[in-house]
Amino acid sequence: MWCNGFRWASLCCTVFVGLLFFQATPVWAEYGDVTINNRASKEGMRPVIFPHWFHRIRFRCKVCHAELNFQMRAGGNDIKMADIIDGRFCGACHNNQIAWGVENCNLCHSALPGAKTGVYNRGQTTKGPGKL
Amino acid sequence: MRMYRWGFSVFVLMWLPVGWVMAAATWAPLAKDGIHDPANPAVTVLQEPKEAFSNMPRDEFGNFVSWVKALQEGYIAPRSSRSGEGKDNILDLDVLLPDTGAIPMVRFPHKAHTEWLDCSNCHDHIFKPKAGSNPISMGPILDGKFCGLCHGKVAFPLTACKKCHSVEREKK
């Protein structure tokens, strides 16, 4: 069957173009998802994904970005698990009181292993945040 | 029969770009969004964007949700402070930015922004609080400065031109 040149060529074309489309599929994420990998991969954990949309439904921007002093920059906050456990950064809410607690590792550490820090929007992104 | 197999391959292939475009217009499931690890056991515990967004007012970019409308029309009720007892400092003041060449001018609404943000989030380190004193243009914005700090990253993207460029010039 495969020695027929035309069939072989059409199969190759199909596979080639199919592969092209799959490779061309960019990283979607949900718009505004922040991937954070300051030290996760080095410590053997999946990087963290912070979904803005889920939090935006529940809190206005100023709660995290003014009251809790989160910097508006992917990877710009030096967050260690010790800080979170002590109630700083994410730990200000993820303390089993306002939101679920820190023992739920995989709910935050949910990115593909090795994913780099950044905000990967559907190609509708800008080169930012800028340097302040 | 040879012809039918070829035609079938073409038929299957032509749906690939259609599917790709359609997928782009809706919300990808977390396990397939290209950033969440599908092997993570907790990926099925996290809420799917589609579930949260289906009942919210739609928009044509970003999360495909109009967050300003969602807040103003009561679809969501996000807290103003961690404890929920914070007060809002909403300023209803529009700033007109007329230096946009020939295209419609920009209207910056403080109201929509102060419903979400604190004054200190922008003033003074990103925007000097005086009309005309910030050298804003599309170049720096695309580079992530001024409006581009948020718009294009977490707020609606720059492909939504008319959202900002909404004030038509008077025809002479």
Interface residues (C-beta under 8 A of the other chain):
Chain A: N4 F6 R7 S10 L11 C13 T14 V17 G18 F21 T25 P26 V27 W28 A29 E30 Y31 G32 D33 T35 R46 I49 H52 W53 F54 R56 I57 R58 F59 R60 C61 K62 V63 H65 A66 E67 L68 M72 A92 C93 I98 N104 N106 L107 H109 S110 A111 L112 P113 A115 V119 Y120 N121 R122 Q124 T125 T126 K127 G128 P129 G130 L132
Chain B: R2 R5 W6 S9 V12 L13 L16 P17 W20 A24 W27 A28 L30 D33 G34 I35 H36 D37 N40 P41 A42 V43 V45 L46 Q47 P49 A52 F53 F61 G62 N63 V65 W67 I76 P78 R79 S80 S81 R82 G86 D88 E115 W116 L117 D118 S120 N121 H125 I126 P140 I141 L142 D143 G144 K145 F146 G148 L149 C150 H151 G152 K153 V154 A155 P157 L158 T159
